[in-house]
Every structure is written in structure tokens, then in C-alpha cells.
Amino acid sequence: MNLGSIFSRKKKSRFYVVLDVGTYSIRSLTIEYGADGAIGLKKTVSILLPKEGGGELATKIGVRLREIIFRHIKWLGKIPDEVILGLASRFAFNALEVARKTREDNKRSVSPAEIEELLKQFVEERKELFVGSEKFILAHAEPAHLTVDGYDVDPNYPRAIYGSAMELHLILNYIREDFWSELEELRRILGGISIDVRPSHIAVASLLIRENPGKDLLLIKIGGKITEVSGVKDGILAWTESFHEGGDDITRSLADSFNMSLSRAEEIKKQYETLILPENMAGPAKEIIEKNIRAWREALHTLLRERQFLLPQKIYLYGGGSRLKAIPKALKEKTWARDLTYQEALEVALLASEEFTKNIFVNQPLRGPEDVDLAALAQILINSADRLLNKN
């Protein structure tokens, strides 16, 4: 059954659904782009993901995605005009590639159409790849940086740029074939609407790069199971990596040490943060938490050493695991990073969702570091909608 023929589409307002697939849940919201230009966040919905792994995980996530989108459809009474889907590194991997071209007519200015053609030709040969025996499909290709004869150019807004040698730096996002098949079925059910798939943490990095042109940045997203790290050099995304440590490691250590359930250990972690733990538990809990943070910091240090990445003066933290005040405190200690920085002091900033949605939406339901991915995806979608609507 094709649902596109069931619900009528309003011509004046456009509706978009933003989805962020994390470790344990799918977070989502509906955006209304009003006829008067006002942009509002209309409804937020979250749903838990299955804990089971294995080959059926893609199917189970596909079921959850359909469920959460249909909740939005029921509330809207219509099919959304577009969906943007952000994925954590648990479900995808990214590659940074460079497309090169020698221009024969170097007296002709580089045009957006020429950049688009170079992009299309490059990704045509990279639509799929194998990692071992597992097949992956290219879900999204994003221009990150362009140089012409060695000079930096914004690939989205080239103006009167001449030269012979073009280098287009790209971020390629691949997802597993079984997960791609689930998304194709979802597109079919929804009448063929656009579902834009992209890595959540790179969406955040792209926006911060725009706000800090030419600067070095380090972005750290601390999730439940995985920490995702992105390094930006001179305003260009240089690399992105992840390691398997996160907030859950602290919770499990507390549960094991106090012989309690994981849910109770999570409560203890939050109570420690708010200084309301009983005195007989506060000392041991502090020791356990700080021990785990030191191990997490050491894993981060190893990654940065392998990447030979000097720490910038400012480090950005976000994700649910970043709420522990002991984490930025640990990163500000110079002893762990003496071989990674020449800075006298390191500044650690906790990113909040509001930083990406301020001055855009007429309301503000997103708060704190947990929804940063969702807020960044929403801003990227709105930027894209702005260009489309202004063009039309």
C-alpha cells in the first residue's frame, strides 16, 4: 500500500521529520516551515531500540523507524515532505576522499555545476564496497572542502575562481546493505519521499566548522557505549574515529562494585553528580567514577597520539555521557596532554542543543548536550529547505 495517495499535502506549509538513531533510542521531531517563513518545532518523540544484536538488528531498527514515523504522520495527518536520518557510527562508517580534476579551460570560472559533475563522477565508482564479506552502500556524499590551484574555496558558494587543478574533499557515508534495504522499503511505503541519510556527528562538525572558519577543533561525543571523536585542522575535517568506551562503563563499574542493578547504578551516578549521595557511598563512588574517567581519557590520548593531532585550545564535548562534571575537569588537567599541546591551558566547552537552534525556531523544546545531534540535523535540513524554497 502506498500511503502517499492517502494523505493530502498542504501547499502553504511544509513539514519535515528529523530522526537521530543512537545507541539505545531513536530521537525525533517534526519541523513546520510555515507560509509566513516562521519555523517551529512541533513535536518530539523518542522510542527505545532493541538491545539484541546479530543479523536481525537492521530489521528490528527498520520496524522502530516505521513506528516512530507513523506516530508523526498520525499527529500531522499527512506524509512529511522530507525526512533526514542521522546515524551513529554503530550503524555506519565514514571515509574521507579527494576527487581530483585537471581543468583544460583554466580561464573559465569554476561553476557549481562543474563541482556537482565532479562529485557525481567520483561517487559513481564508489556506490558500494565490501569490508570483509559484508557489503556496504553509499548513503551520502558531502563536499567538505575545495581547493583550486591550492587556494581554498567554499564548495557551496564558488565565485569567480579560476585555475587548472581542482581538489574536492568529500565525506562519504556508508551503511550496511541490510539497513539500506530497510530504508528503501520505508521510502516505498511513504510514497517515495526523500530520506536524507548522514552521520550525526559529522553534521555537528560541519556546523561548527562554518562557525569557526580556518580554526583547529576537537569534537568529542560521549555516548553510552561509544565515544566519537572528530579532528578539524585549519577549518577542514581531517579525520573521524571512535573507540568503545562511554558512559555505560561507569554505570557497569558502579553496579559491579556495589552489587546492584544497572538502573540503580545509573541513579547513583546521577546522585553523585548532584552531591546527594549518602556519605558512606560518596567516597567509593567518587573513586570508581574517577578511575573510569582516567581510563576513558587514556583511550582518547592513545587515539590522538595515533592521529598525531595537536590539541587545539578549545575542546567541544557533547552527548549524554558528557554531563558528568568530572569529565571536563579531567580534560582540563594538563598532565595527560603534555605531549599533545603547547597551550598553557585547555578550554573545554559543553555543547548544548540550543546553540544550533537559537534564532531559527519560534520555540525551543531541545535542551542540553543529549540532543545536539538532533538539533544539528534540524539546522542542516532547514538550511537545505531555505535554498530550495528561495530557488523556487
N, C-alpha and C positions, 0 to 999 in steps of 0.2 A: 504494500500500500504506500502510495506516495502522498505524504502529508502536505506537500507544497500546494496542492489544489484545495485543501480543506479550509485553511485559514486565510482570510482576506488580509491584504497588505495595505496599511495606510501610506498615503503618498507624502504626507507632510512631515511626519516624524519617522526617524529610523531607529531601530533597536538592535543592539549588539549584545552578545553574551561573551564574557571573559571567563576562561577556565584555567586554573592552575593545579596541575596534578603533582602532588608532593609525595612524601614517603608514606604517610598514613591517611591522607584525605585529599579530596578534590574541593578546592575553594572556588567560588564562582560569584559573579554579579552580572546584573543587567544594566546596560547604559542606554539612556534615551537621549538621542540627539534631536532636540525639538526644532520645529519650523522656525522659531524665533532665534535660533542659534544657542539657546540655553542647553547645557549638558548636565544631566542628572544621573546619579547612581540610584537605580530604582529598587533593587532587591539583592541581598546577598544570601547565598545558600552554600552549606558545606555538607559533605557526605563522606563517611569513612570508606577507605579502601580495604579489600581483603588482605589478610595477613599471609595467606598461603602463597608460596612461590610456585615454581615449576612452569611447565609449558602452557598451562591453562590461565596464567596470570593475565595475559593480554585479553582473553575473552571476558574474564571477570571485570577487568577495568572497563572494557567496552560496554558491559551491562551497566556499570555505575555511571559512565558518561551519558548513556541514553537516559537513565533515570533522572539525572540532575538537569539535563537539558529539557526534558519533558516537564519538569517542575516549572522551569522558566516559561515554557510555552503555555502551560496551563494558566499561569499567572498573567501572562501578556495577552493570551487569546489569539496568538499569531506566531508564525515562524519568525525567528530573528533574521535580520538582514545579513548578518555575518557573525562568525564565531572565531575567536582567537584562542588557541590552546597552548599553554605553556607547560613544558615538561622538565622535570628534574633529571639529573644525569643518571638516575636509576633506570630510566626507560630509553635513554638515547645517548649518543656520543657526538662530539663535535670535532671538526677538522678545520684548521686554518690553512687556506691555499692561496696561491697567487696566480692569476690569469695574466699572461703577457701578450703583447701585440706590438709589432713594428708597423707604424703608420707610414704608408707610401706618400700620402699628401700631407706633409707636415705644416703646410701653410694654411690648411683648413682647421678651423677651431674644433676642438673636441665637443661633441654633442651628447646629450643624454641618450639619444637613440644609438649612438656608437658604443657607449658604455653598456647599454642594455643588450646589444648584439654580442659583445664580447662575453658578457655574463652567460647568455643563453648558449653560446657555442661551448663554453668551458664546462657548464654543468651537464650538457647533453651527454658527455662521455663519462659522467660520474653519477648517473642516476641511481645506481645500485653498486654495492660492493659486498664482499664476504669477509667476515672475521672468523677464521677457522672454518667451520661448516655452517655458521649462522649468517643468513642473508639480511642485509640492511638496505633500506630505501631512503633516498634523499628526500627529506620533507621540506627543507627550507634552505635557501641560499641568500645570504645578506651581504651586500657590499659594505665593507668596513672602512676602506681607505683606498685612495687612488693617488698615484704619482705619475706625472708626465715629465719625462727627461729629468727625473729626480726631484721635481718640485711637488709639494703636497697640494692636493686638490680635493675638495669635498665632492665625493661621487654623486651626491644627490643634487648638487647645485653648481655644476661646472659653468664658468663664464669666461669666454674669450681666452681659452687655454690652447696654446699651440705647442707642437712638439712631435717627436718621432717615436719615442719609447713609452708605451703605456704599461703600467703595472696595477692591476686591480686586485686588492687584497679582499678575500672572501671568507665568511664564516659559513661553513656547511654543516647542517644538522641532519644526522641520520637516525632513523628509528627502525626497530626490528620489523621484519616483514609481517609477522602475525599481528602486531599492533597497528601497522599501516592498513592491513586488511579490515580491521575493526573500524578504523576511521573512514575508509572508503564506504563501508556499509552504512555508517552513520550519515555520511553525505547523501547517499542514495535515499535513505528514509526521510531526510529533511528536504528533499526536492532539489538536491544538487547545489545547495548554498555553499559559499566559500568557508572553509575551515583552515585558518592560517595556523600552522604548527611551528613553534620555535622554542628554543631553550630559554627557560625563565631567567636564569642567572645572567645570560648574555643580554637579554632585554634590559636588565638593570644596568649592566656595564655600559651598554650603548648610550643610555640616557645620561649617565654620569660623565661619560666622555664628552658628550655635547656640552655639558655644563662646565667642564674643566678642560677646554681645548689645549692640546700641547703638553699636558701635565702627565707625570707618573702617578699611577693609582694602584692600590691593592684593595680588592674587594673580597670579603670572606663571608660566605653564607653558612651558618651553622644550623644544620637540620638535626633530625632525630638520630639517623644512622650515618649520614654522610656530611662532610664539610666540603663545599665547593669554593675554589679559590681562582680568581682571575687577576692576571697581571697586565697592567697597561703601561706602555713605555712611550713617552713623547706623544701622548694622545692617541695611541694605536693599541688595540687589543693584541698583546703579544702572545699570550698563552692562557689556557684554562685547564685546571686539573682538579681532581677530587681525591680525598682519602677517607677511609671507612672509620671515622670517629666522629661522634656528635653528642648531643645532649643525653641520648639514651644510655651511653656508657656510664655517666654519673649516676643515673637512676638505678641501673643494674648493680653498681657497686654499693650503693646505699641499701638496696634490697638484700643483697648477699650479706653485708656486714651486720645489718640489724635483723636479719631473718624475717623479712616482711614481704608483702606483695609489691609488685611493681607500681600499682596505683597508689599505695600508701607511701612508697619511696618517692614518687613524684610529688606528693603533698609535702613530704619532709623537705625536699629540695626547694619548693616554693616558700615554705615556712622559714627555712634558713635565710632565704633572700630577704624576707620581711622582718627578720630578727624576733620571731615569736616562738622559737623552739624552746622546749624545756632545757634548763641548764645542763642536765645530765646527758642530753643528746647533742647540744650545740657544739661542744668541743670535738667529739668523734666525727660528727657530720662535716664540720669545717675541714678536718684533716683529710677525709675521704674526697670531698669535693675539690680541694686544692691539689691533691695528688693526681686526680684525673685530669684537671686542667693543665698541670705540668706535662702530663703525657700527651695531651692534645697539642700543646704548644710545641713539644719536641717533634711531633709528626709534621706540624706546619713548618718548623725550622728545616727539617730534612727536605721537604718539598721545595722550599725556597732556595736552599743550597744547590739542589739538583738543577734548578732552573737558572742558577746564577743571577738571581734577581735581587738587586739592592732595594731595601725598603724605602719607600717614599716617606715624606714627613707625616702624611696622613693615611691612616688605615680605616676603611669602612667595614663595619660589622652589621649583619642583619640576619634574619631567620629566627625561629622560635628559641633556638639554643643560645642566642646572643643576649638574652635578657639577664643572665647571671652577671651581676656586677663584678664578680671576681675575674671574669674573662678579660674585659678591657683593662682592668687593673694589672693582670698578669702580662698583657701585651705591652703595657707602658714601661715595664721593668726593662732597663737597658741591658742587663746581664745576658739575657737569652739571645740578643740580636747584635752583639758587638761585631760579629763578622759579616753582618748584613746591612749595616748602615753607618754613615758618618754623621748622622743627625745628632744634635745634642739631646733632643727629646722627641719622642714619638707621640703624635696625636691620634687618638682612637675615637672615631665618631660612630655612634649608633644610628643607622639609617632608620627612618620612620616612613610609613606609607604616605603620610601627609605631605612629605617633601615632593612626591611625584604627582599629587592630585590637587595641590593648592592652586588657586586661581584658574582652575579648569572646570570643576564641577560646582553646581549650585548647592550641593550638600556634601557631607563628609563622613560616610559611615566606616571608612577604613582607618584603622589606627595601629600604631606600633610597628615593630620590626617583622612580625609574622606575616603581614600582608603586603610586604614590599614588592614581591614578585607580581602579585595580582595588580597592584597599583601601577607598576611599570608597564605591564601588558596593556592595561587600560589606557595609559597615556599614548603608547605606540599605536593602538587601534584608533584613538581619536585623531592623532596626527595624520594617519592614513586616510581617515574619513574626511578630515578637513581638506586634504589635497584633492580627493575625489569629488566632493561637493563643490569646491571652488572651481574645479575644472569644468564641471557640468553647469 
